[in-house]
Amino acid sequence: MSLKDLANTIADRANTDPSESWTAKLLANPDKAAEKFGEEAVEAIIEATKGDKTRLTSEAADVMYHLLVMCAAHGVTLNDIEAELAKRTNQSGLAEKASR
Ligand SMILES: N=c1c2ncn([C@@H]3O[C@H](COP(=O)(O)OP(=O)(O)OP(=O)(O)O)[C@@H](O)[C@H]3O)c2ncn1[C@@H]1O[C@H](COP(=O)(O)O)[C@@H](O)[C@H]1O
């Protein structure tokens, strides 16, 4: 599934009963969405340090899903994130850090 399709599914769940959807449950509780994102990020870090590619892939998917849900809970869309990334296209990370 593409991130675009996932983001669209997440947006659709805003109109779903929280008892029928994990996404709807998190969208109704932005602090819980943030907490879950943090948990999944830590789980991904642990798998990265262990060097297990399969487990890291699974945790990375959890992280991306929960990041999009957390952002959606605050009205930030995948389009917003892509626009921010686009602004950075012509600037290297090292050059940006040096300019601060
Ligand atoms: N990609 C996901 C996705 N990734 C993870 N999760 C759920 O996130 C929850 C994570 O909670 P837990 O902490 O209990 O899970 P965990 O981290 O594996 O728990 P531990 O094993 O670490 O204790 C689980 O219920 C997972 O099923 C997801 N739930 C939904 N989606 C996508 O969202 C769509 C809509 O889902 P619903 O909103 O549930 O209809 C789905 O079709 C998927 O495309």
The ligand as an SDF file (V2000), in Angstrom:
LIG
                    3D

 44 47  0  0  0  0  0  0  0  0999 V2000
   -1.3970   -0.0350    9.0860 N   0  0  0  0  0  0  0  0  0  0  0  0
   -2.1820   -0.1890   10.0350 C   0  0  0  0  0  0  0  0  0  0  0  0
   -1.7180   -0.5980   11.3240 C   0  0  0  0  0  0  0  0  0  0  0  0
   -0.4750   -0.8800   11.7840 N   0  0  0  0  0  0  0  0  0  0  0  0
   -0.6230   -1.2260   13.0890 C   0  0  0  0  0  0  0  0  0  0  0  0
   -1.9230   -1.1530   13.4390 N   0  0  0  0  0  0  0  0  0  0  0  0
   -2.5370   -1.4880   14.7190 C   0  0  0  0  0  0  0  0  0  0  0  0
   -1.9030   -0.7630   15.7390 O   0  0  0  0  0  0  0  0  0  0  0  0
   -2.1670   -1.4070   16.9600 C   0  0  0  0  0  0  0  0  0  0  0  0
   -0.9230   -1.3560   17.7900 C   0  0  0  0  0  0  0  0  0  0  0  0
   -1.3260   -1.6760   19.0670 O   0  0  0  0  0  0  0  0  0  0  0  0
   -0.4830   -2.5620   20.0660 P   0  0  0  0  0  0  0  0  0  0  0  0
    0.4310   -1.6650   20.8140 O   0  0  0  0  0  0  0  0  0  0  0  0
   -1.4360   -3.3800   20.8390 O   0  0  0  0  0  0  0  0  0  0  0  0
    0.3420   -3.5000   19.0700 O   0  0  0  0  0  0  0  0  0  0  0  0
    1.8150   -3.9260   19.2080 P   0  0  0  0  0  0  0  0  0  0  0  0
    2.7280   -2.7280   19.1860 O   0  0  0  0  0  0  0  0  0  0  0  0
    2.0200   -4.9520   18.1490 O   0  0  0  0  0  0  0  0  0  0  0  0
    1.7900   -4.5470   20.6530 O   0  0  0  0  0  0  0  0  0  0  0  0
    2.9240   -5.3390   21.3980 P   0  0  0  0  0  0  0  0  0  0  0  0
    2.9980   -6.6630   20.6810 O   0  0  0  0  0  0  0  0  0  0  0  0
    4.1780   -4.5290   21.2620 O   0  0  0  0  0  0  0  0  0  0  0  0
    2.4050   -5.3890   22.7870 O   0  0  0  0  0  0  0  0  0  0  0  0
   -2.6290   -2.8290   16.6500 C   0  0  0  0  0  0  0  0  0  0  0  0
   -4.0140   -2.9500   16.9030 O   0  0  0  0  0  0  0  0  0  0  0  0
   -2.3480   -2.9450   15.1540 C   0  0  0  0  0  0  0  0  0  0  0  0
   -3.2660   -3.7850   14.4870 O   0  0  0  0  0  0  0  0  0  0  0  0
   -2.6210   -0.7610   12.3750 C   0  0  0  0  0  0  0  0  0  0  0  0
   -3.9510   -0.5300   12.2210 N   0  0  0  0  0  0  0  0  0  0  0  0
   -4.3780   -0.1470   10.9930 C   0  0  0  0  0  0  0  0  0  0  0  0
   -3.5550    0.0310    9.9080 N   0  0  0  0  0  0  0  0  0  0  0  0
   -4.0850    0.4640    8.5980 C   0  0  0  0  0  0  0  0  0  0  0  0
   -5.2490    1.2270    8.8010 O   0  0  0  0  0  0  0  0  0  0  0  0
   -6.3420    0.6270    8.1090 C   0  0  0  0  0  0  0  0  0  0  0  0
   -7.6150    0.8880    8.8730 C   0  0  0  0  0  0  0  0  0  0  0  0
   -7.5950    0.1910   10.1030 O   0  0  0  0  0  0  0  0  0  0  0  0
   -8.8100    0.3550   11.1150 P   0  0  0  0  0  0  0  0  0  0  0  0
   -8.8670    1.7630   11.4780 O   0  0  0  0  0  0  0  0  0  0  0  0
   -8.5100   -0.5210   12.3150 O   0  0  0  0  0  0  0  0  0  0  0  0
  -10.0330   -0.1040   10.3950 O   0  0  0  0  0  0  0  0  0  0  0  0
   -5.9780   -0.8360    7.9860 C   0  0  0  0  0  0  0  0  0  0  0  0
   -6.6560   -1.4440    6.9130 O   0  0  0  0  0  0  0  0  0  0  0  0
   -4.4880   -0.7340    7.7270 C   0  0  0  0  0  0  0  0  0  0  0  0
   -4.2470   -0.3940    6.3590 O   0  0  0  0  0  0  0  0  0  0  0  0
  1  2  2  0
  2  3  1  0
  2 31  1  0
  3  4  1  0
  3 28  2  0
  4  5  2  0
  5  6  1  0
  6  7  1  0
  6 28  1  0
  7  8  1  0
  7 26  1  0
  8  9  1  0
  9 10  1  0
  9 24  1  0
 10 11  1  0
 11 12  1  0
 12 13  2  0
 12 14  1  0
 12 15  1  0
 15 16  1  0
 16 17  2  0
 16 18  1  0
 16 19  1  0
 19 20  1  0
 20 21  2  0
 20 22  1  0
 20 23  1  0
 24 25  1  0
 24 26  1  0
 26 27  1  0
 28 29  1  0
 29 30  2  0
 30 31  1  0
 31 32  1  0
 32 33  1  0
 32 43  1  0
 33 34  1  0
 34 35  1  0
 34 41  1  0
 35 36  1  0
 36 37  1  0
 37 38  2  0
 37 39  1  0
 37 40  1  0
 41 42  1  0
 41 43  1  0
 43 44  1  0
M  END
$$$$
